[in-house]
Amino acid sequence: MLKIMLTLSEIESHYAHLPAVQLDILVEIHNLVAEIAPAATERLDRWGITYYHANRGGPVSAGICQALVKADHVRLAFIHGAFLPDPAGLLEGSTFPKRYERLSSFENTDSDAVKALIEAHSTFDPRTLVQNQK
């Protein structure tokens, strides 16, 4: 399902099978993205939600973030995370350039640092990288 900013009831209904803590994380990420990029497009699927700027491209060229449901956490992923400032050292992963943060609850998360990562990736344009300039 592809839609500009889903409602909370759509997210809650689609992911009703999840433990409450994971659903809460998905809702918190949704709220942060809605605040940072209210015109974001959301792609909802079985494994999570992908947020991107459809007016600039697709999930790779104009990605904001992904909220991917894992067995015991939600993975907040950034397709070009290796290029983001990460002063809090939240990001992990070795698949270049994708990076992610494991969120096991939002109460134990530095929400300001998470918001800063989402904001930074929301404005990142991979076409500005030297190797992508023609």
Number of C-alpha atoms within 10 A of each C-alpha: 8 13 12 16 18 17 12 13 11 11 17 16 10 15 19 12 9 13 12 13 17 21 20 16 23 27 19 14 22 21 15 18 24 17 13 17 19 13 15 24 25 24 18 18 13 9 13 19 22 22 27 26 22 16 10 11 11 14 19 15 17 24 28 30 28 25 25 19 21 14 8 13 17 25 21 25 23 26 22 22 24 18 17 18 13 15 10 10 9 15 21 14 13 9 9 11 13 16 21 23 20 18 21 16 16 17 11 8 15 11 14 9 15 19 16 17 23 26 19 17 23 21 14 19 15 18 12 9 10 8 8 8 8 5
